[in-house]
Amino acid sequence: MKRNDASPEAYRADVSGWQRDVVERFRAMIDDVLPGIDEGIKYGMLNYPGVEALAAQKHHVSLYVSPAVLDRHRGEMAGFAYGKSCLRFRNKGDLDEGMLKTLLDDIAAHS
């Protein structure tokens, strides 16, 4: 579900329920691992240079990263829903903060 919010603040205010919790936890992890990273809106999603994007969609939250990053961590993602360049979380229980921090550390190391 593409959103038409003009700012990250408006985007976050537009997200509700468990998706808001997941988006805020992602943002906290991104800020912890990549302090000072710019947050913007691109293609109707929250955008972070180097991380790509974070999107609350109709039935899940997606974290978009470089396919190269996902390729380096495929072995750690057994049981997770993922595509060529994104991880999909269908509920708050799907969130594995340790694995996500590993991905973000990888992005920080290669940027």
N, C-alpha and C positions, 0 to 999 in steps of 0.2 A: 504494500500500500504506500504509494508515494504521497508525501506530505508537502504542502506548499508554504511552510513556515519560513519567515524571513530571517530569523536569527536562531542561534542555538538555544537561547532562553525560551523562545516561543515554541520551538520543537519539543523541548523537555516538558513544558507546560501542557502540550497537546497529548503527551503519552500518559496512559493511566494504568492502574492495577499492577500486576506482576511485571509487566513490561517496563514500567517506570522504575521499579526496584532494580531490575537487571541493567537498564541503561545507566542508572546512577552508580551501580557497583562497577560497571565497565569504566565509566568516566573516572571514578576514584582510582582504579588500577592504572589507567592510562596516565593520569596525573602523577601517580606515585613513581612509575617506571620512567616516564618521559616528562619530567617537570617542565612547565613553561610552554608545552606544545600548544600551538594555535588550534582553536576549535572554531569551525565554521559550518556553513551549509553548502553542500554541493550535490546536485542531482536529487534534491529532496531528502537528503540524509545528513546526519552529523558527520563532519569530515575532519580528519586529523592527518596532517602531512606525514607520510611514512606508514601510517596505520591503514589508510584508505578511508573506511567509513563504518559507521555504526547506525543500524536502522531498526526501528520498531515497525514490523510489518503486520499484516492482518493476523497471522496465527503464530508468529515467532519473532525473535530478535536475531538479527544477523550481524556478525562482525566480519567485515571485508578486509582482507589482508592480501599481500602479494602471493601469487601462486607459489613462488620460490620458498616463502616462509612456510606455507602449509606443507609443501613437499618435504622440507627438512624435519617435519614433526608428525608425519602420517602415522608412524608407529605408536605415538602417544595418544592418538585420537580414536582408537577402537571404541565403538559404541556411540560415537558422536555423529550427529548429522552434519555433513559438510559437503561442499561442492568444490569446484576448481579454485575458487578464491574466497570462499566464505565458510564460516561456522554458523550453524543455525541452532537456536535454543528455543524449544517449544514451551518451556516452563522454567520457573526459578530453580527447580531441582536439577536441571541439566547443566547449570553453571559450575564448572570446575575451576575455581580461582587459581589453583596451583598450575594447571595446564595453561591457562590464559596468561598468567604472569610469565611463564616460560616463553610463550609466543612473543609477548611484549618485550621481554629481555632480548630475544633474538632480533627483533626489529630495532631496538636501541643499539645493539652491537653492530648491526649492518647499515646503520644510517649515518 
